[in-house]
Amino acid sequence: MVVKQEAVAAKAVFDVVVVGSGAGGLVAAVRAADLGLSAIVIEKEHRYGGTSATSGGFVWIPNHGRPGNEGDTREAALTYLSRVCQGDFRQDRVEACVDRGPEMVRYLDEIGIALDVIPFPDYFRDEPGATDSRMIGARELDAKELGEQFFTMRETFPAFRLFNRYTLDLMQAFAFAQRPRGWQWVAAKMFARYWLDLGWRRLTWRDRRLALGAALIGRLRKAMLERDIPLWLDTKLTGLIERDGKIAGVCVARHGVAMTIEARHGVILAAGGFEQNQEMRDRYLPVRTDARWSQSPKGANMGEAIVAGESIGAATESMDCCWWAPSMQLPSREVANSDAVHQMWLDHKHPHSLCVNRLGLRFVNEGGAYDRFGLAMIEDQKRTGANIPCWMIFDATYRKLYTAGGILPSTVVPDRRIPRDWWDQYLYRAGSIEELAGKIDIDPATLAGTVARMNEFAHTGVDLDFGRGQSSYDKFFGDPRHGPNPCLGPLDKAPFYAIRVDLGDLGGKGGLKADAAGRVLDRANDRPIEGLYAIGNSSGAPWGNAYPGGGSTLGPATVFGFIAAGHIARRANMG
């Protein structure tokens, strides 16, 4: 919807209107306030935080200067990005992220939102310029510091909560996924801390510890509270107000009632992508996928901001791309007769497993990054028509040691505790590979041959087909207890298992086309639309169809939120 009126009866007026309450939008609002502008954040959901609150919460910032990042340089980052970026990307946007990212990190540090290095390899670790120190994350936050605002923050996804209750940080998540020596002590401390917090238990079952994305959003929300920046929930964007050749505000439905919010100096669209909109997925994405497979909050990212921009002539880019991340479905324990999505970020990397298409053939290095796994699914689907979904096959050794999507290892949740209705519907089990193949409609001889070949690779330590375990990135996620290749293990111990793997995502990489200042560009002339900015997944990803490292979504979102607020402030001061 476009509103072109000379006299709009505004119900509220601010200098800057930010649409969306994820990390990028909150950084933009806080920065605008610190530059002397009045700002408001609107959020269509009843909870704030968006996809950021449910995510790992990491930001990928080259040369950020925090302890542990010594030796990284602008030149190294640009060299690395020149090797990995592909598709619709522009060098000016890439350089803006690299150049302004360190400034954004220093600003957050100054206002009390310190980001620490998480030792984690870039996703193309063997390319020139790659490092292990560009992923940074917010320190844990005590939920008590948010007061009542804690209860309206979007809850963490089950992948980052043990038994859907105990908060996990990244190292704790690894401990439960790979279960190294001493993992039981990690669990015992978590349980004790949770249950001994008697005062908090009287208030809520939710964990008082905020980690990962919840910690980042919590700290940004605290900064908003300190600056009296309003946050309106249940306030949905319905259109942009265009007046005298510029964007002058937004039309919204607040608690279902139509109203307008005028923006004296700028509107920043930070409302996420379109991955929950099935019609837009069908129109833009290269293969048929289901919105239910997405790991973003259900119903949240429907593309309203992108549609609003298109309606006033804005250009789009990278609309055929997503931040791919394989997922699986399991019955929801909270909502009857419905399934819940579970992430498959690490599971396919572990030894004693492999992934096959529906012909029973491997198609990918299972040890690679999840985005590349998704791209391989797409290419194999185009080539064979037999991939989406594909299957992960594993044996009893894997089942004992590692997680499989939403299924914990058998030492924690043995087979007898798996609900009966899950068997041969979500989780398949058989006494032989051939019997398992029959259950999932794969040719038994083909699957048996694929497993036999993988077992040969496991014994030699060399994957002659896809090179699994050869790169330093693969080895980082391998099991050091296993040799000669930490990423390869034979599938030779019955029973054997299979789970369906869907082409999931963390959001869309495509959105409104923006310049290095975050300004939305028009479709006709590629020129900035006055007063309109887009960041995060409401804009096209600066990397194009690539995923340089952990936090490559929130990194640009927060940096361009910082940049956009500064650009608006400079123009406002110019009169």
N, C-alpha and C positions, 0 to 999 in steps of 0.2 A: 504494500500500500504506500502511495506517495501522497503527502498532503501539501498542496500548493495554495497557501492562503496568505493574504497580506495581513490579516488580523486573526491570529490564533489565540483563543481564550486560554492562556496557559494557566495551569493549576500550580506549577512550580517553576522556578527559574534558578539555574546554576551556571557557573562558568563552563564546567565540563560535565558531561553525562557519560558514564561508563556503563556499557551494557554487558553484563556477565561478571560473576564473582569468583572466577578462577584466579590463579596466581598472577597472570599477566594483567588482568583488570584491576586487581587490588594494588599491585605495584604502581600502575598508572594513577590510580586515585590518590594514593599516599604521596607520590611524587608531585602531583599537581597541587595538592594541599600545601606541601612544603615550599612550593614556588609561588604561593600567595593566591591560588585560585580556589574558588569554592567548587567542590566536586560531590557527586552522588554516584553510588553504584546501584544498579537495578538488577534483580535476579528473578527469573520467571518461576523458579522452583520455591518450595517452602523451606529449603535448606540451602545454605551458601557453601561455596567452595568448589562447585562444579567437578569436572573430571580431575582437577588438580588434587582435591582433598582425598580422592580414592586412589591416587596414583602413588608411585614411589616417591614423588615429590622432588626428584633430582633435577638440577639444571646443568646443562653442558655449556661451559664457558671456557674457551681457550685463554691461556695467559692471564688467568685471573689474579695471580699473585698471592693466593692464600698459602700458608705453610704446607709444603708437600708438592707444590706446583713449580718449584724452582727448576729452571732450565727450559721451561716452555717459552716460546716466543711467538710474536705475530707471524713471522715468516714461516715457522714450522707449522702453525695452524693453517695458514693459507696454502702451503704446499700440500698438506694432508687433504684439505677440502677440495683442492683442484683435482685430486685423484679420485675422490669418492662421490662428489656431487654429480647428479645427472638429471635429465629431463628439463622441466621448466624452472630454471633458477637464473638469477641475475647476480653478477659479480658485486654490484653496489650493495645489495642486501647482505650478501655473505660478508663483505668487508665491514659493513655497519655492525653486524653481530660480533665480529672479532674485535673491532676497534672500541666499541662502546660497552661491551660486556664487562671488562674489568672496572670501568667507571661505575656501572650499576652495582657490582659486587661491593665496591668500597662504600657506595651510598647506603646499601642495606646494612653493612657493618656499622656505619655511623649512627643509624637509627635503631640499633639493637637487634638486628636480624642477621646474626653471623652465620655464614655458610662454611662448612668444613669439607675438606677433601675426602671423598670416598674412593679408596684405591680400586679402580675399576678400569679395565682396558677400553680404549676406543674400539668400535665394532669392526674396523678394518685395521687391526693391530699391526699387521706386517707392512702396511703402506708407509712411505716416507712421511715423517712429521707426526706420526701417531704417538700417543703417550698413555699413561695409566693414571692421570691426575686431573683431568678436565671435568669430571663429574663431581659436583658438590651438592651438599644437602643441608637443610636447616637442622639445628640442634633440637633435641627433644624438648617438649614444653609440658608443663604441668597444667592440666585442664582447668584447675582452680583459678588460674590467672585470667581466664576468659569469663568467669562468672556464668551468668545465664546464657551468654552467647555460645557456650560450648554445646548446648542442647539443640541449637539450630544449625550446627555445622553438619555437613554431609558425612555420614559414617564411612569408615574405612571398609574396603572390600574384604571378603573372607580370606583372600590370598595373603593378606598382611595381618591376619588374626588367627592365632591357634585356637582350634575348636570354636571359631567365630566369636571369641571372647577376649583372648589375651593379645595385646598389641605386640607386634613383631617389628624390630628394626631390620635392616638388611642383613646384618651379620647373624642375627637370630633366625631369620628366614633361611639362610644358608645352612645354619646348624641343624635345623629340622629337615631340610631337603636332603642334605648329604650325610648328616649324623656322624660327624667326626668324633674322636675321643673327647669325652667330657660334655657331650650334648645333654646328657641327663641332668648335670648340674645347672646348665643354662635353664632348662625347663623348671627345675625345682625352685630356683630363685624367682622366676617369673610368676609361678603359681603362688609362692609365699607372699610376694609383694602385692599381688592382686587381692588375695583373701584376707590378709592382715590389715588392709586399708579399710577398717570397719566403718569409719565415718562416711567415706565415699560410697561404700557398698549400700548404705542406707538410701543414698540418692539415686543411684543408677547401677545397672549391671555393666555399663560401658566402662572400658578401662580408662583410668585417669592419665595414663601415659599417652602423649601424642607424639607420634614418630612419623617419619617419611612425609608424605603429602599432607597429612593432618597437621604435622608440626609447622610446615611452611605456611599453610593457610591460617593456622592458629596465630602464628606470630604476625602475619600481615593484618589479620583481623584486629589483633591487639593494637597495632599501630594505627589502624583506622579509628578505634575507640579513643585513643589518646588525642586524636585530632578532630574528634566530633564529626567524622565523615559519615553521613547517613547511608544506610544500606536498606533498600526496600526489597523485601521478599514478595513472592507471589505477584510480581510485576512483569508482565510479558510485553516484549517489543512487538508492536503491530505495524509500525511504519516509521518513516523518516519525514521530518518537516523540512521542506525545501522552500527557501525564500530569498529573493534577490540573487539567485545564482549560487547560493551556498546552503549547506545543511545547518539548520537553525534549531534543531531539537528532535525529539522523538515522540511518537504516539505510543501509548501503552495501555494495557488493561491491568489495572491494579485491583486485586481482589475481585476481578471480573468487571470492574467499572472503568469505562474509557476515560482517559485524561491525556494531557500533554505535558511534557517537561521540556522547557526551552533551554537551549545551550548557547550561552553568549559567545563562546569561543571554540567549542569543538565537541563532537560526539566520537567516542572510541568504542568500536565494536569488538568485544572480547568474549563473545557468547559461544565459542566452540564451533565445531564443524557441523556436518550434515549426516554423520554416520548412523544416527537413529531414525533417519527418514528413508523408508524403504523405497519410495518412489524416486528420490534423488539417487539412491544407490543404484537402482535399476537403470537410471538414465545415464549415469556418468562412469561407473566403475567397469573395468574391462571384462569381468566375469560375473556371473550371477552369485550374489552372496546374500546372506540373511542378516537383517539388523539385530536379530537375537544373538548372533555370534559375537557382536561387538562387546568389548570390555569397558566401554564408557557407561555412565549411569543411564538406566533405561528411561527413554522418553525425554531425556534432557537436551541432547544436541540434535535438534531437528532442522537446523539450517536456516532459522528465521532471519538471522543477521545477514547471511549471504543473499537470501531472497530479497530482503529489503534493499541491499546495495544494488543488486541487479535491476530492481524496479526503477532506480533513478539513473540507470545507464552505466553502472560500474562494470569493469572488466573482471574476469575470473581467470584463474590459472591452476594447473595441477589437479583438476577435478577428477581425474581418473586414478588418483593415488590415495593410499591410506598409510597410516603407521601400522603396518601389518604385525599381528602377533597371534599365533595359533591359540585356539581355545577349545574347550570341551564343555558339554552340558551334563549336569546331574540334577536330579529332582531337588527342588527347593525344600528345605526343612521348615521354612516359615510360611510359605504360600502354597496352599493345597493345589494339586493338579497343575503345577507349573515347574519349569526348569530354570536353573540358575547357571550362569556362565562361569567357568573357571579358567584361569590363565594357564598356559602351557609354555611359559618362558624358558624354564630350565629342564623340564622333564625329558625332552627328547635328546638332551645332551648326554645323559648318563649311560655308562656301560650296561651291557646285557639288554639292549633294546635296539630297535631300528624302526624306520618309518617307510611305509610302502603305499603306492597308489592302489586303486581297486583292481589293477591287473596283477598285484602281488610283487611289484618291482620297486626297488628303491629309486628315488628321484632327486636326492639332495644330500649334502653333508649335514647330518643331523646335529653336529656340534657347532654349527654357525649361529649367527645372531638371528633372533626371532623374525625381524623384518625380512631378512634374506630368505628365511624359511618360507614366509608367506609369498614372496616373489617367485620362489621355486614352485610352490603349489600352483600359482597362476600360469606359469610357463608350461608346466606339465599338463595342466588342464587344457590349455590351448592345443598342446601337441597330441594328447591321448584322449581327452574327454573323459578321463577316469581318475580324477584327483580330488575334486572338492565335493565331499570330504575325502581325507585319506585315513590311514590307520597307523597307530603306534602298536608295535608288537614287543612284548617283553616276557621274561621268564620268572621263575620263582625267586631267583637270586635278586633280580631287580625289585620284585615286589617286597622282598624283605628289607631292602636297603633304602629305597627312594620313594618319593611321592610320585603320583601319576595324576596330574591335574588336581582335582579335589579329593583324591583318595590317598590317605596317609599310608605309610609303610605297614606291612603286615605285623611287625613287632608292636605297632601302636594300635592299629585297627586290623585284626586278623580277618580272614575271609568269613568266618562264622558271624562276624558282626556287621558285614555288609548287608544292607536290606535286601530281602529276597527279590523284590521287584526290580532291583538294579541288574541282576545277573541276566546275561544274554539280551539285555536291552541297552545298557550303558557300559557295562563291564562284562567282557566275555572271557570264559575260562574253559580250558580243555586239557586232556591228558597228553595230546600230541599236537604238533604244528599242523598236521593234515586235518585233524578234527577241528582245530581252531579255525582253519581256513574255511571249512564247510560252514561254520556258524556265521561267518561274515561275508559269505558269497565271493570268496576268492578261490581261484584254481589251486587245489591242494599241492600239486606237484610244483607249480611255479613258486608258491610261497615257501615250500620246503627247500627248494633250490636257492632261493634268496637268502634264507636263514643259514643254510649250509655254507654259502660263500662268505657271509658275514662272519661265521664262526672261524673260517680259515684266516680271515683278516685279523680277528681277535688274537689268534695264536701267534701270528707273525708280527702284529703291531702295525701293519701297513694296510690302509684302505686303498686298494688299487682303483676303485671306481670313483670315489668322491673325496678322498684325502682327509677323511675325518680324523681329527686328532693331530694333524700335522702343523697347523698354525698355532701361534702363541695364544691367540684368543681362545681357540678350542681347548687348549691345555689348561687355561685358567679355570675353566669350568669342569675339567675332568676330575676323576677320583684319584688322588695321589696314592691311594692304597692299592691301585690296580695297575698292572703292567702286562706286557711291555708298553702299551699305549693306554694312558689314563682315560681315554674316551671310548675304548673298545672293550667289550666283554662278550664271551660266547653266550648264546641263548641255548642252553643245553640241560636246564634243570626244570622238570615238570612240577606243577602245572604251568601252562603257557597262557598268556593273557593278551587281550587286545582292547583298545579303546579308540573310539572315533575321534578324529582331530578335524575341527572346522577351521575355515579361514577367518579367524577373528581379527580384530584391530583394536588399537588404543584411541582411534579418532581418525579424522580425515586430514590428509595433507593438502587438499585443495580448498581454495576459498577466494576471497576478493583479492584482486591484484593490487599490491601496495608498493610504494617506493621505499627508499632507504630511511625516510622519516616516518614511515608508517601511514602516509597519506594514501587513501584509496584512489586508484587511477580510473579514468573513464574509458568506456568501451570504444568510443569513436576516435579519440585522438591520443590516448595513453597519457592524458594530463591529469594532475591532481584535482579531485573534487573538493572544493573549498569547505573546510569544516568537518570532513569525514575521515576517520582513521580506522584501520583494522589491524588487529594483532592476534597472536595465537592461531588456533585452527579456524578462526573466521577469515584469516588471510591465507594466501598460498605459502607453503613452507619455503623458507629461504634456501634450503638445501635441494629443492626439487624432489625427485623421487629417490631420496637417499636417507639413511639413518646413521649419521656419523658416530654417535655414541650415546650412552645412557643419559637421558635428560635433554635430548635434542629437540623435544617438543616444548618443554617448559623453558629451556634456555632462551630461544628466540622470543617466546611469549613475554617473558619478564623483561628482556632487553628492549624489545620494541615498545612495551608499555612505558618503560623509562624514557625512551627516545621520544615517543609521541607526546607524553606530558610535557617534556622540555620544549618541544617544537611549538606546542600550543601556547605555552607561557611566553616564549619569545615573541610570537606573533601578537599576543595580547598586549604585551608591553610596548610594542611598536605602534599601538593604537589602531 
